[in-house]
């Protein structure tokens, strides 16, 4: 396993990050423990979580697993989603952020989070309030670095400007969606992250299972995230995505490489990416993703895979300038 710097923080993380969304959900406690150990055996030191995963159970399971080795691991969690029936039990207000981080730390059985993500954009709360609340958590030692997921590039840059102006702890890590079917981050988010020195840990490198080999235009399994989860089904409902998957699976077969390994490796190979987030329902399913740590992506293979899906137009839409 190689270790890379997370943005400008000086913190070294494994080139693969394990996402614990399945802990306490599709993976019970015993299977979660097996996957956690498989990640440690591979050299992964980076684990991503969120307070809404399995209604807090994911944090509880991860908290049990990290005992005795907390200082060797880099742990994240997130805040935004509804965590109760109270009208204020959600969003990015100072009130909710403060209560949410304290609850997450209790479930994770740790005194601090290495990175703390705002999970989505909150249009009802001024960015200034959110950033000030995160800065207060840094000063209290409850989090080390603020981070952001699912924000547009302009929203992140606006936040960075406010943080610089007010001398607040800035976002140091971002977590966007990125895979061969969903390439919008290449337009502004990844270039912005590279220009600002932000770490990037993309989620969904397998497209919610789309790129695993189970889905084509004519074949869709009866079980799987895209058919069982309404949100994922809607996210990948475009039929063109299945055409991309079909082309990708055929290419992986020609290369004699598991499509999961190839899909994760393609995301990892982008120069703006720090560490893709991998995940699985069980240890057997996890192995192909872990294999991406050892796969060597050549420029030839990277370009061939990239050609299997449409490259998004540049932010200015002046495509002719890219052809020069």
Phi and psi restraints in degrees (value plus and minus 20) as a CYANA .aco file:
   2 UNK   PHI    -111.9   -71.9
   2 UNK   PSI     132.9   172.9
   3 UNK   PHI    -142.5  -102.5
   3 UNK   PSI     117.0   157.0
   4 UNK   PHI    -149.0  -109.0
   4 UNK   PSI     139.1   179.1
   5 UNK   PHI     -96.2   -56.2
   5 UNK   PSI     118.1   158.1
   6 UNK   PHI    -107.1   -67.1
   6 UNK   PSI      73.7   113.7
   7 UNK   PHI      40.8    80.8
   7 UNK   PSI    -153.5  -113.5
   8 UNK   PHI    -119.7   -79.7
   8 UNK   PSI      -6.3    33.7
   9 UNK   PHI     -95.9   -55.9
   9 UNK   PSI     -44.5    -4.5
  10 UNK   PHI      65.4   105.4
  10 UNK   PSI     -22.6    17.4
  11 UNK   PHI    -105.0   -65.0
  11 UNK   PSI     107.2   147.2
  12 UNK   PHI    -115.9   -75.9
  12 UNK   PSI     108.2   148.2
  13 UNK   PHI    -145.5  -105.5
  13 UNK   PSI     135.8   175.8
  14 UNK   PHI     -85.5   -45.5
  14 UNK   PSI     131.9   171.9
  15 UNK   PHI     -89.1   -49.1
  15 UNK   PSI     -29.1    10.9
  16 UNK   PHI    -143.2  -103.2
  16 UNK   PSI     118.3   158.3
  17 UNK   PHI    -133.2   -93.2
  17 UNK   PSI     118.2   158.2
  18 UNK   PHI    -118.6   -78.6
  18 UNK   PSI     105.4   145.4
  19 UNK   PHI    -112.2   -72.2
  19 UNK   PSI     109.9   149.9
  20 UNK   PHI    -120.2   -80.2
  20 UNK   PSI       4.3    44.3
  21 UNK   PHI     -80.5   -40.5
  21 UNK   PSI     -48.5    -8.5
  22 UNK   PHI    -100.9   -60.9
  22 UNK   PSI     -35.2     4.8
  23 UNK   PHI     -79.8   -39.8
  23 UNK   PSI     104.1   144.1
  24 UNK   PHI      58.4    98.4
  24 UNK   PSI     -17.9    22.1
  25 UNK   PHI    -136.3   -96.3
  25 UNK   PSI    -117.7   -77.7
  26 UNK   PHI     -98.7   -58.7
  26 UNK   PSI     -32.4     7.6
  27 UNK   PHI    -137.3   -97.3
  27 UNK   PSI     101.8   141.8
  28 UNK   PHI     -95.3   -55.3
  28 UNK   PSI    -198.9  -158.9
  29 UNK   PHI     -81.2   -41.2
  29 UNK   PSI     -60.3   -20.3
  30 UNK   PHI     -86.0   -46.0
  30 UNK   PSI     -64.3   -24.3
  31 UNK   PHI     -89.7   -49.7
  31 UNK   PSI     -55.2   -15.2
  32 UNK   PHI     -80.9   -40.9
  32 UNK   PSI     -61.7   -21.7
  33 UNK   PHI     -83.2   -43.2
  33 UNK   PSI     -59.9   -19.9
  34 UNK   PHI     -84.4   -44.4
  34 UNK   PSI     -63.3   -23.3
  35 UNK   PHI     -86.8   -46.8
  35 UNK   PSI     -60.7   -20.7
  36 UNK   PHI     -78.8   -38.8
  36 UNK   PSI     -65.8   -25.8
  37 UNK   PHI     -86.9   -46.9
  37 UNK   PSI     -57.2   -17.2
  38 UNK   PHI     -82.3   -42.3
  38 UNK   PSI     -57.4   -17.4
  39 UNK   PHI     -86.6   -46.6
  39 UNK   PSI     -64.3   -24.3
  40 UNK   PHI     -80.8   -40.8
  40 UNK   PSI     -62.7   -22.7
  41 UNK   PHI     -82.0   -42.0
  41 UNK   PSI     -50.3   -10.3
  42 UNK   PHI    -102.8   -62.8
  42 UNK   PSI     -33.6     6.4
  43 UNK   PHI      84.1   124.1
  43 UNK   PSI     -12.7    27.3
  44 UNK   PHI     -91.6   -51.6
  44 UNK   PSI     110.7   150.7
  45 UNK   PHI    -139.7   -99.7
  45 UNK   PSI     -11.8    28.2
  46 UNK   PHI    -142.0  -102.0
  46 UNK   PSI      97.8   137.8
  47 UNK   PHI    -149.9  -109.9
  47 UNK   PSI     107.1   147.1
  48 UNK   PHI    -126.9   -86.9
  48 UNK   PSI     117.6   157.6
  49 UNK   PHI    -163.2  -123.2
  49 UNK   PSI    -198.8  -158.8
  50 UNK   PHI    -177.0  -137.0
  50 UNK   PSI     130.4   170.4
  51 UNK   PHI     -87.6   -47.6
  51 UNK   PSI     -41.9    -1.9
  52 UNK   PHI    -110.7   -70.7
  52 UNK   PSI     -27.8    12.2
  53 UNK   PHI     -86.0   -46.0
  53 UNK   PSI     103.1   143.1
  54 UNK   PHI      30.0    70.0
  54 UNK   PSI      15.3    55.3
  55 UNK   PHI      35.9    75.9
  55 UNK   PSI      17.5    57.5
  56 UNK   PHI      79.2   119.2
  56 UNK   PSI     -35.0     5.0
  57 UNK   PHI     -86.9   -46.9
  57 UNK   PSI     -53.6   -13.6
  58 UNK   PHI     -79.9   -39.9
  58 UNK   PSI     -63.7   -23.7
  59 UNK   PHI     -83.8   -43.8
  59 UNK   PSI     -60.0   -20.0
  60 UNK   PHI     -82.8   -42.8
  60 UNK   PSI     -64.6   -24.6
  61 UNK   PHI     -86.3   -46.3
  61 UNK   PSI     -65.5   -25.5
  62 UNK   PHI     -81.7   -41.7
  62 UNK   PSI     -58.8   -18.8
  63 UNK   PHI     -79.7   -39.7
  63 UNK   PSI     -60.4   -20.4
  64 UNK   PHI     -85.7   -45.7
  64 UNK   PSI     -60.2   -20.2
  65 UNK   PHI     -91.4   -51.4
  65 UNK   PSI     -48.1    -8.1
  66 UNK   PHI    -107.4   -67.4
  66 UNK   PSI     -23.5    16.5
  67 UNK   PHI     -81.6   -41.6
  67 UNK   PSI     115.3   155.3
  68 UNK   PHI      68.0   108.0
  68 UNK   PSI     -29.8    10.2
  69 UNK   PHI    -162.5  -122.5
  69 UNK   PSI      -0.7    39.3
  70 UNK   PHI     -75.9   -35.9
  70 UNK   PSI     -60.4   -20.4
  71 UNK   PHI     -91.0   -51.0
  71 UNK   PSI     -35.8     4.2
  72 UNK   PHI    -112.0   -72.0
  72 UNK   PSI     -24.0    16.0
  73 UNK   PHI    -136.2   -96.2
  73 UNK   PSI     133.1   173.1
  74 UNK   PHI    -129.2   -89.2
  74 UNK   PSI      97.8   137.8
  75 UNK   PHI    -138.9   -98.9
  75 UNK   PSI     116.2   156.2
  76 UNK   PHI    -142.2  -102.2
  76 UNK   PSI     140.3   180.3
  77 UNK   PHI    -170.7  -130.7
  77 UNK   PSI    -197.9  -157.9
  78 UNK   PHI    -159.8  -119.8
  78 UNK   PSI     140.3   180.3
  79 UNK   PHI    -158.7  -118.7
  79 UNK   PSI     119.9   159.9
  80 UNK   PHI     143.0   183.0
  80 UNK   PSI     -74.3   -34.3
  81 UNK   PHI     -82.7   -42.7
  81 UNK   PSI     141.8   181.8
  82 UNK   PHI     -83.8   -43.8
  82 UNK   PSI     109.9   149.9
  83 UNK   PHI    -138.4   -98.4
  83 UNK   PSI      -9.5    30.5
  84 UNK   PHI    -199.2  -159.2
  84 UNK   PSI    -196.0  -156.0
  85 UNK   PHI    -107.4   -67.4
  85 UNK   PSI     -34.1     5.9
  86 UNK   PHI     -81.6   -41.6
  86 UNK   PSI     123.2   163.2
  87 UNK   PHI     -81.0   -41.0
  87 UNK   PSI     -44.6    -4.6
  88 UNK   PHI    -120.3   -80.3
  88 UNK   PSI     -10.6    29.4
  89 UNK   PHI    -105.8   -65.8
  89 UNK   PSI      35.7    75.7
  90 UNK   PHI     157.6   197.6
  90 UNK   PSI     150.4   190.4
  91 UNK   PHI      67.4   107.4
  91 UNK   PSI    -190.3  -150.3
  92 UNK   PHI    -140.7  -100.7
  92 UNK   PSI      12.8    52.8
  93 UNK   PHI     -91.6   -51.6
  93 UNK   PSI     138.5   178.5
  94 UNK   PHI     -76.0   -36.0
  94 UNK   PSI     -60.9   -20.9
  95 UNK   PHI     -79.9   -39.9
  95 UNK   PSI     -70.7   -30.7
  96 UNK   PHI     -90.8   -50.8
  96 UNK   PSI     -61.0   -21.0
  97 UNK   PHI     -78.8   -38.8
  97 UNK   PSI     -64.0   -24.0
  98 UNK   PHI     -84.2   -44.2
  98 UNK   PSI     -66.3   -26.3
  99 UNK   PHI     -87.4   -47.4
  99 UNK   PSI     -58.6   -18.6
 100 UNK   PHI     -87.6   -47.6
 100 UNK   PSI     -63.1   -23.1
 101 UNK   PHI     -86.8   -46.8
 101 UNK   PSI     -57.9   -17.9
 102 UNK   PHI     -83.3   -43.3
 102 UNK   PSI     -59.7   -19.7
 103 UNK   PHI     -87.9   -47.9
 103 UNK   PSI     -59.8   -19.8
 104 UNK   PHI     -84.3   -44.3
 104 UNK   PSI     -63.2   -23.2
 105 UNK   PHI     -81.9   -41.9
 105 UNK   PSI     -57.4   -17.4
 106 UNK   PHI     -85.9   -45.9
 106 UNK   PSI     -64.4   -24.4
 107 UNK   PHI     -87.3   -47.3
 107 UNK   PSI     -56.8   -16.8
 108 UNK   PHI    -102.6   -62.6
 108 UNK   PSI     -27.5    12.5
 109 UNK   PHI      35.6    75.6
 109 UNK   PSI      25.4    65.4
 110 UNK   PHI    -158.6  -118.6
 110 UNK   PSI     142.0   182.0
 111 UNK   PHI    -114.2   -74.2
 111 UNK   PSI     -26.9    13.1
 112 UNK   PHI    -180.0  -140.0
 112 UNK   PSI     138.8   178.8
 113 UNK   PHI    -128.4   -88.4
 113 UNK   PSI     118.8   158.8
 114 UNK   PHI     -90.7   -50.7
 114 UNK   PSI     -65.2   -25.2
 115 UNK   PHI    -151.8  -111.8
 115 UNK   PSI     116.4   156.4
 116 UNK   PHI    -144.5  -104.5
 116 UNK   PSI      93.4   133.4
 117 UNK   PHI    -111.2   -71.2
 117 UNK   PSI     116.2   156.2
 118 UNK   PHI    -101.5   -61.5
 118 UNK   PSI     104.3   144.3
 119 UNK   PHI     -98.0   -58.0
 119 UNK   PSI     -53.5   -13.5
 120 UNK   PHI    -166.2  -126.2
 120 UNK   PSI     153.0   193.0
 121 UNK   PHI    -103.8   -63.8
 121 UNK   PSI     116.4   156.4
 122 UNK   PHI    -129.4   -89.4
 122 UNK   PSI      82.0   122.0
 123 UNK   PHI     -93.3   -53.3
 123 UNK   PSI     -30.5     9.5
 124 UNK   PHI    -112.2   -72.2
 124 UNK   PSI     -30.4     9.6
 125 UNK   PHI    -141.3  -101.3
 125 UNK   PSI     110.1   150.1
 126 UNK   PHI     -77.7   -37.7
 126 UNK   PSI     118.7   158.7
 127 UNK   PHI     -76.1   -36.1
 127 UNK   PSI     -56.6   -16.6
 128 UNK   PHI     -77.6   -37.6
 128 UNK   PSI     -62.3   -22.3
 129 UNK   PHI     -85.3   -45.3
 129 UNK   PSI     -63.5   -23.5
 130 UNK   PHI     -81.5   -41.5
 130 UNK   PSI     -66.3   -26.3
 131 UNK   PHI     -85.1   -45.1
 131 UNK   PSI     -58.9   -18.9
 132 UNK   PHI     -85.1   -45.1
 132 UNK   PSI     -59.8   -19.8
 133 UNK   PHI     -83.2   -43.2
 133 UNK   PSI     -62.2   -22.2
 134 UNK   PHI     -85.9   -45.9
 134 UNK   PSI     -60.3   -20.3
 135 UNK   PHI     -82.2   -42.2
 135 UNK   PSI     -59.2   -19.2
 136 UNK   PHI     -81.7   -41.7
 136 UNK   PSI     -58.6   -18.6
 137 UNK   PHI     -86.5   -46.5
 137 UNK   PSI     -56.6   -16.6
 138 UNK   PHI     -83.2   -43.2
 138 UNK   PSI     -65.7   -25.7
 139 UNK   PHI     -83.2   -43.2
 139 UNK   PSI     -52.2   -12.2
 140 UNK   PHI     -99.7   -59.7
 140 UNK   PSI     -29.4    10.6
 141 UNK   PHI      59.8    99.8
 141 UNK   PSI      -8.3    31.7
 142 UNK   PHI    -100.8   -60.8
 142 UNK   PSI     -49.3    -9.3
 143 UNK   PHI    -153.0  -113.0
 143 UNK   PSI     133.6   173.6
 144 UNK   PHI    -116.6   -76.6
 144 UNK   PSI     -59.8   -19.8
 145 UNK   PHI    -160.3  -120.3
 145 UNK   PSI     109.9   149.9
 146 UNK   PHI     -89.3   -49.3
 146 UNK   PSI     131.4   171.4
 147 UNK   PHI    -167.5  -127.5
 147 UNK   PSI     148.2   188.2
 148 UNK   PHI    -164.3  -124.3
 148 UNK   PSI     119.2   159.2
 149 UNK   PHI    -149.3  -109.3
 149 UNK   PSI     120.7   160.7
 150 UNK   PHI      47.0    87.0
 150 UNK   PSI       4.8    44.8
 151 UNK   PHI    -118.4   -78.4
 151 UNK   PSI     131.3   171.3
 152 UNK   PHI     -92.3   -52.3
 152 UNK   PSI     140.3   180.3
 153 UNK   PHI     -78.9   -38.9
 153 UNK   PSI     -61.2   -21.2
 154 UNK   PHI     -85.9   -45.9
 154 UNK   PSI     -53.4   -13.4
 155 UNK   PHI     -89.1   -49.1
 155 UNK   PSI     -61.2   -21.2
 156 UNK   PHI     -85.7   -45.7
 156 UNK   PSI     -65.1   -25.1
 157 UNK   PHI     -84.2   -44.2
 157 UNK   PSI     -59.1   -19.1
 158 UNK   PHI     -80.1   -40.1
 158 UNK   PSI     -62.8   -22.8
 159 UNK   PHI     -84.1   -44.1
 159 UNK   PSI     -61.4   -21.4
 160 UNK   PHI     -81.7   -41.7
 160 UNK   PSI     -58.5   -18.5
 161 UNK   PHI     -85.4   -45.4
 161 UNK   PSI     -62.1   -22.1
 162 UNK   PHI     -84.3   -44.3
 162 UNK   PSI     -63.4   -23.4
 163 UNK   PHI     -80.9   -40.9
 163 UNK   PSI     -61.4   -21.4
 164 UNK   PHI     -86.5   -46.5
 164 UNK   PSI     -62.9   -22.9
 165 UNK   PHI     -84.6   -44.6
 165 UNK   PSI     -61.1   -21.1
 166 UNK   PHI    -117.2   -77.2
 166 UNK   PSI     -17.6    22.4
 167 UNK   PHI      37.2    77.2
 167 UNK   PSI      30.4    70.4
 168 UNK   PHI    -124.9   -84.9
 168 UNK   PSI     137.1   177.1
 169 UNK   PHI     -80.5   -40.5
 169 UNK   PSI     108.1   148.1
 170 UNK   PHI    -115.4   -75.4
 170 UNK   PSI     146.0   186.0
 171 UNK   PHI     -81.4   -41.4
 171 UNK   PSI     112.6   152.6
 172 UNK   PHI    -136.5   -96.5
 172 UNK   PSI     -32.7     7.3
 173 UNK   PHI    -162.9  -122.9
 173 UNK   PSI     118.8   158.8
 174 UNK   PHI    -144.0  -104.0
 174 UNK   PSI     134.2   174.2
 175 UNK   PHI    -154.4  -114.4
 175 UNK   PSI      69.1   109.1
 176 UNK   PHI    -118.4   -78.4
 176 UNK   PSI     147.6   187.6
 177 UNK   PHI    -100.1   -60.1
 177 UNK   PSI     118.1   158.1
 178 UNK   PHI    -179.7  -139.7
 178 UNK   PSI     105.5   145.5
 179 UNK   PHI    -181.3  -141.3
 179 UNK   PSI     159.1   199.1
 180 UNK   PHI     -81.3   -41.3
 180 UNK   PSI     -49.1    -9.1
 181 UNK   PHI    -106.2   -66.2
 181 UNK   PSI     -50.6   -10.6
 182 UNK   PHI    -134.4   -94.4
 182 UNK   PSI      76.1   116.1
 183 UNK   PHI    -135.7   -95.7
 183 UNK   PSI      -3.8    36.2
 184 UNK   PHI     -78.5   -38.5
 184 UNK   PSI     -49.8    -9.8
 185 UNK   PHI     -83.5   -43.5
 185 UNK   PSI     -39.5     0.5
 186 UNK   PHI     -88.8   -48.8
 186 UNK   PSI     -40.3    -0.3
 187 UNK   PHI     -95.3   -55.3
 187 UNK   PSI     -73.7   -33.7
 188 UNK   PHI    -150.5  -110.5
 188 UNK   PSI     -57.0   -17.0
 189 UNK   PHI     -85.5   -45.5
 189 UNK   PSI     -69.7   -29.7
 190 UNK   PHI     -87.4   -47.4
 190 UNK   PSI     -64.2   -24.2
 191 UNK   PHI     -80.4   -40.4
 191 UNK   PSI     -58.7   -18.7
 192 UNK   PHI     -82.2   -42.2
 192 UNK   PSI     -64.2   -24.2
 193 UNK   PHI     -82.8   -42.8
 193 UNK   PSI     -61.4   -21.4
 194 UNK   PHI     -85.3   -45.3
 194 UNK   PSI     -60.6   -20.6
 195 UNK   PHI     -88.4   -48.4
 195 UNK   PSI     -54.0   -14.0
 196 UNK   PHI    -116.9   -76.9
 196 UNK   PSI     -21.3    18.7
 197 UNK   PHI      51.4    91.4
 197 UNK   PSI      17.5    57.5
 198 UNK   PHI    -116.3   -76.3
 198 UNK   PSI     121.7   161.7
 199 UNK   PHI     -94.7   -54.7
 199 UNK   PSI     131.7   171.7
 200 UNK   PHI    -154.1  -114.1
 200 UNK   PSI     100.4   140.4
 201 UNK   PHI    -142.7  -102.7
 201 UNK   PSI      71.4   111.4
 202 UNK   PHI     -92.2   -52.2
 202 UNK   PSI     125.3   165.3
 203 UNK   PHI    -126.0   -86.0
 203 UNK   PSI     147.6   187.6
 204 UNK   PHI      43.2    83.2
 204 UNK   PSI      19.5    59.5
 205 UNK   PHI     -82.6   -42.6
 205 UNK   PSI     -39.9     0.1
 206 UNK   PHI    -118.9   -78.9
 206 UNK   PSI     -13.6    26.4
 207 UNK   PHI      41.4    81.4
 207 UNK   PSI      20.1    60.1
 208 UNK   PHI      44.9    84.9
 208 UNK   PSI       2.2    42.2
 209 UNK   PHI      86.4   126.4
 209 UNK   PSI     -30.5     9.5
 210 UNK   PHI     -76.3   -36.3
 210 UNK   PSI     -56.8   -16.8
 211 UNK   PHI    -120.9   -80.9
 211 UNK   PSI      -0.7    39.3
 212 UNK   PHI    -108.3   -68.3
 212 UNK   PSI     -33.4     6.6
 213 UNK   PHI      88.2   128.2
 213 UNK   PSI     -25.0    15.0
 214 UNK   PHI    -108.8   -68.8
 214 UNK   PSI     -36.2     3.8
 215 UNK   PHI    -141.0  -101.0
 215 UNK   PSI     112.6   152.6
 216 UNK   PHI    -158.4  -118.4
 216 UNK   PSI    -197.9  -157.9
 217 UNK   PHI     -83.6   -43.6
 217 UNK   PSI     -50.3   -10.3
 218 UNK   PHI    -127.1   -87.1
 218 UNK   PSI     -30.3     9.7
 219 UNK   PHI    -146.5  -106.5
 219 UNK   PSI     103.4   143.4
 220 UNK   PHI    -157.9  -117.9
 220 UNK   PSI     108.2   148.2
 221 UNK   PHI     -89.1   -49.1
 221 UNK   PSI     144.0   184.0
 222 UNK   PHI    -101.0   -61.0
 222 UNK   PSI     -42.6    -2.6
 223 UNK   PHI    -145.6  -105.6
 223 UNK   PSI     133.2   173.2
 224 UNK   PHI     121.4   161.4
 224 UNK   PSI     140.6   180.6
 225 UNK   PHI     -80.1   -40.1
 225 UNK   PSI     -57.1   -17.1
 226 UNK   PHI     -92.1   -52.1
 226 UNK   PSI     -39.4     0.6
 227 UNK   PHI    -125.4   -85.4
 227 UNK   PSI     -41.2    -1.2
 228 UNK   PHI    -115.5   -75.5
 228 UNK   PSI     -46.9    -6.9
 229 UNK   PHI    -128.4   -88.4
 229 UNK   PSI      96.2   136.2
 230 UNK   PHI     -80.6   -40.6
 230 UNK   PSI     -59.9   -19.9
 231 UNK   PHI     -82.6   -42.6
 231 UNK   PSI     -65.7   -25.7
 232 UNK   PHI     -89.7   -49.7
 232 UNK   PSI     -56.7   -16.7
 233 UNK   PHI     -80.6   -40.6
 233 UNK   PSI     -60.5   -20.5
 234 UNK   PHI     -91.2   -51.2
 234 UNK   PSI     -59.5   -19.5
 235 UNK   PHI     -80.5   -40.5
 235 UNK   PSI     -56.6   -16.6
 236 UNK   PHI    -136.3   -96.3
 236 UNK   PSI      19.6    59.6
 237 UNK   PHI    -102.3   -62.3
 237 UNK   PSI     -38.0     2.0
 238 UNK   PHI     -84.1   -44.1
 238 UNK   PSI     105.2   145.2
 239 UNK   PHI     -82.2   -42.2
 239 UNK   PSI     -46.1    -6.1
 240 UNK   PHI     -83.0   -43.0
 240 UNK   PSI     -49.9    -9.9
 241 UNK   PHI     -81.9   -41.9
 241 UNK   PSI     -57.1   -17.1
 242 UNK   PHI     -92.7   -52.7
 242 UNK   PSI     -49.9    -9.9
 243 UNK   PHI     -87.6   -47.6
 243 UNK   PSI     -59.7   -19.7
 244 UNK   PHI     -81.6   -41.6
 244 UNK   PSI     -64.7   -24.7
 245 UNK   PHI     -80.5   -40.5
 245 UNK   PSI     -60.8   -20.8
 246 UNK   PHI     -82.5   -42.5
 246 UNK   PSI     -64.7   -24.7
 247 UNK   PHI     -85.5   -45.5
 247 UNK   PSI     -60.4   -20.4
 248 UNK   PHI     -85.7   -45.7
 248 UNK   PSI     -64.1   -24.1
 249 UNK   PHI     -82.6   -42.6
 249 UNK   PSI     -59.5   -19.5
 250 UNK   PHI     -83.9   -43.9
 250 UNK   PSI     -60.4   -20.4
 251 UNK   PHI     -85.9   -45.9
 251 UNK   PSI     -63.7   -23.7
 252 UNK   PHI     -79.9   -39.9
 252 UNK   PSI     -59.7   -19.7
 253 UNK   PHI     -83.5   -43.5
 253 UNK   PSI     -62.1   -22.1
 254 UNK   PHI     -83.0   -43.0
 254 UNK   PSI     -53.2   -13.2
 255 UNK   PHI    -104.0   -64.0
 255 UNK   PSI     -28.7    11.3
 256 UNK   PHI      38.7    78.7
 256 UNK   PSI      19.5    59.5
 257 UNK   PHI    -144.1  -104.1
 257 UNK   PSI     118.4   158.4
 258 UNK   PHI     -79.0   -39.0
 258 UNK   PSI     113.0   153.0
 259 UNK   PHI     -78.6   -38.6
 259 UNK   PSI     -51.6   -11.6
 260 UNK   PHI     -84.8   -44.8
 260 UNK   PSI     -66.1   -26.1
 261 UNK   PHI     -79.4   -39.4
 261 UNK   PSI     -63.3   -23.3
 262 UNK   PHI     -89.1   -49.1
 262 UNK   PSI     -60.3   -20.3
 263 UNK   PHI     -85.1   -45.1
 263 UNK   PSI     -64.4   -24.4
 264 UNK   PHI     -87.0   -47.0
 264 UNK   PSI     -61.0   -21.0
 265 UNK   PHI     -85.2   -45.2
 265 UNK   PSI     -55.9   -15.9
 266 UNK   PHI     -83.5   -43.5
 266 UNK   PSI     -64.3   -24.3
 267 UNK   PHI     -83.6   -43.6
 267 UNK   PSI     -64.8   -24.8
 268 UNK   PHI     -82.2   -42.2
 268 UNK   PSI     -47.9    -7.9
 269 UNK   PHI     -97.0   -57.0
 269 UNK   PSI     -34.7     5.3
 270 UNK   PHI     -85.5   -45.5
 270 UNK   PSI     112.9   152.9
 271 UNK   PHI     -83.7   -43.7
 271 UNK   PSI     -38.0     2.0
 272 UNK   PHI    -109.5   -69.5
 272 UNK   PSI     -24.3    15.7
 273 UNK   PHI    -114.6   -74.6
 273 UNK   PSI     113.4   153.4
 274 UNK   PHI    -107.8   -67.8
 274 UNK   PSI     -73.1   -33.1
 275 UNK   PHI    -181.6  -141.6
 275 UNK   PSI      89.8   129.8
 276 UNK   PHI     -85.6   -45.6
 276 UNK   PSI     127.5   167.5
 277 UNK   PHI    -110.7   -70.7
 277 UNK   PSI      99.9   139.9
 278 UNK   PHI    -124.3   -84.3
 278 UNK   PSI     141.2   181.2
 279 UNK   PHI    -181.0  -141.0
 279 UNK   PSI     148.1   188.1
 280 UNK   PHI    -185.7  -145.7
 280 UNK   PSI     145.3   185.3
 281 UNK   PHI    -109.7   -69.7
 281 UNK   PSI     -43.3    -3.3
 282 UNK   PHI    -174.7  -134.7
 282 UNK   PSI     150.0   190.0
 283 UNK   PHI     -85.6   -45.6
 283 UNK   PSI     -57.7   -17.7
 284 UNK   PHI     -82.3   -42.3
 284 UNK   PSI     -65.2   -25.2
 285 UNK   PHI     -84.6   -44.6
 285 UNK   PSI     -49.8    -9.8
 286 UNK   PHI     -90.0   -50.0
 286 UNK   PSI     -47.8    -7.8
 287 UNK   PHI     -76.8   -36.8
 287 UNK   PSI     -61.4   -21.4
 288 UNK   PHI     -86.2   -46.2
 288 UNK   PSI     -53.1   -13.1
 289 UNK   PHI     -90.3   -50.3
 289 UNK   PSI     -62.5   -22.5
 290 UNK   PHI     -80.6   -40.6
 290 UNK   PSI     -50.6   -10.6
 291 UNK   PHI     -84.5   -44.5
 291 UNK   PSI     -39.2     0.8
 292 UNK   PHI     -84.3   -44.3
 292 UNK   PSI     -41.1    -1.1
 293 UNK   PHI     -84.2   -44.2
 293 UNK   PSI     -48.1    -8.1
 294 UNK   PHI    -124.6   -84.6
 294 UNK   PSI     -31.6     8.4
 295 UNK   PHI     -94.4   -54.4
 295 UNK   PSI     112.2   152.2
 296 UNK   PHI    -118.2   -78.2
 296 UNK   PSI      92.2   132.2
 297 UNK   PHI    -108.7   -68.7
 297 UNK   PSI      92.2   132.2
 298 UNK   PHI    -100.9   -60.9
 298 UNK   PSI     141.3   181.3
 299 UNK   PHI     -80.7   -40.7
 299 UNK   PSI     -58.4   -18.4
 300 UNK   PHI     -81.8   -41.8
 300 UNK   PSI     -66.9   -26.9
 301 UNK   PHI     -88.7   -48.7
 301 UNK   PSI     -61.3   -21.3
 302 UNK   PHI     -78.8   -38.8
 302 UNK   PSI     -66.4   -26.4
 303 UNK   PHI     -87.9   -47.9
 303 UNK   PSI     -55.4   -15.4
 304 UNK   PHI     -86.6   -46.6
 304 UNK   PSI     -61.3   -21.3
 305 UNK   PHI     -87.1   -47.1
 305 UNK   PSI     -63.0   -23.0
 306 UNK   PHI     -78.6   -38.6
 306 UNK   PSI     -53.8   -13.8
 307 UNK   PHI     -92.8   -52.8
 307 UNK   PSI     -28.4    11.6
 308 UNK   PHI    -101.0   -61.0
 308 UNK   PSI     -31.0     9.0
 309 UNK   PHI    -155.9  -115.9
 309 UNK   PSI     135.4   175.4
 310 UNK   PHI     -85.0   -45.0
 310 UNK   PSI     112.3   152.3
 311 UNK   PHI     -97.7   -57.7
 311 UNK   PSI     109.0   149.0
 312 UNK   PHI     -85.1   -45.1
 312 UNK   PSI     128.1   168.1
 313 UNK   PHI     -87.1   -47.1
 313 UNK   PSI     136.8   176.8
 314 UNK   PHI     -85.4   -45.4
 314 UNK   PSI     143.3   183.3
 315 UNK   PHI     -78.1   -38.1
 315 UNK   PSI     -51.4   -11.4
 316 UNK   PHI    -105.2   -65.2
 316 UNK   PSI     -29.3    10.7
 317 UNK   PHI      46.7    86.7
 317 UNK   PSI      -8.2    31.8
 318 UNK   PHI    -109.5   -69.5
 318 UNK   PSI      52.0    92.0
 319 UNK   PHI     -80.8   -40.8
 319 UNK   PSI     -48.9    -8.9
 320 UNK   PHI     -81.5   -41.5
 320 UNK   PSI     -47.2    -7.2
 321 UNK   PHI     -92.7   -52.7
 321 UNK   PSI     -46.1    -6.1
 322 UNK   PHI     -94.9   -54.9
 322 UNK   PSI     -36.9     3.1
 323 UNK   PHI    -108.0   -68.0
 323 UNK   PSI     -28.6    11.4
